[in-house]
Amino acid sequence: MARESAAAGTPPPSARDAFDVPDGVVYLNCASIAPRLKRVTAAGHAAVDRMAAPWNIHTPDWFRDARALASAFARLIAAPAQCAVLVPSVSYGIAAAARNIPLQAGENIVVIEQEYPSNYYSWRRLADANEAEIRSVRPAGNASLTDAIVTAIDRRTAVVAVAHCRWTDGCLVDLPRVGEAARRHGAALVVDASQSLGACPLNVGDFQPDFLVSVGYKWLLGPYGLGYLYVAERWHAQGEPLEESWLHRAGSDNFASLVDYTPDYQPGAARFGQGESAQFYLVPMALEALSQIAEWTPQHIHRQLRWSG
């Protein structure tokens, strides 16, 4: 995962030096929670010190860094900035998707068998409330996981909710193929990218999800408690958020008019984001994490991990 050197013949610096990992420790469990980058730790300390003097927090500070972080996430997945928002967890993002995707009695939701619970329980609730079916798929014989997912999608499928990388064994799902099958049958595609994003390149244009969510503390190298949600443009205008945060309403950056209540939201996917999205402690840390990934690039990280394996 070392950055490639610009000078021919000069060894690249070790990526290990970027992390707070003591000598003698070998840590290989980024799939659970990543080790801390030194620059992320420094940003966290600086944020704590800054918030000791809240009189130095001004109106733009409630919006600027959170918007910059959402934009950095959007760049990571090659999406328009207005399609990305901050969320506290994958379960929050999945619940937002489940609130907005219509489901009728007799329809089905396709999920992976033994899917991580955050991408299951909201669909179970939605199916039970609408007399719909949960189809938990697993490959049979020589079929791949992608084969099993695609085979399970039919004209009664309303939602395909899958991970890019299965958390139990690291099996990758061919998202472009699944996305094409979902679109062919008129189903919404919801993707949990938590186990791969940052370590694998992802371009939402290749598989066109309706919603994509990821934690920020695994391969995205950020702090626990802050994640990311992509919402396709077709859901923006009439989408129903999980909560009604003042930060996401039109004109919210004018504190003098906050009680001039408005039915309008800020543009794009803003309505789907979490309340208290300013996150003065976590956002600076997450910004440093995504900045480091942008410098290394997911493509290079992926090559290095494959070579190391």
Secondary structure, DSSP 4 states (H G I P E B T S, - for coil): -PPPPSSTTPPPPPGGGGB---TT-----TTT-PPPBHHHHHHHHHHHHHHT-GGG--GGGGTHHHHHHHHHHHHHTT--GGGEEEES-HHHHHHHHHHHS---TT-EEEEETT--GGGTHHHHHHHHHTT-EEEEE---TT--HHHHHHHH--TTEEEEEEESB-TTT-PBP-HHHHHHHHHHTT-EEEEE-TTTBTTB---GGGT--SEEEEESSSTT---TT-EEEEE-GGGTTT---SS--GGGBTTTT-GGGTTS--SPBPSTTGGGSPTTTT-TTHHHHHHHHHHHHHHH-HHHHHHHHHHH-
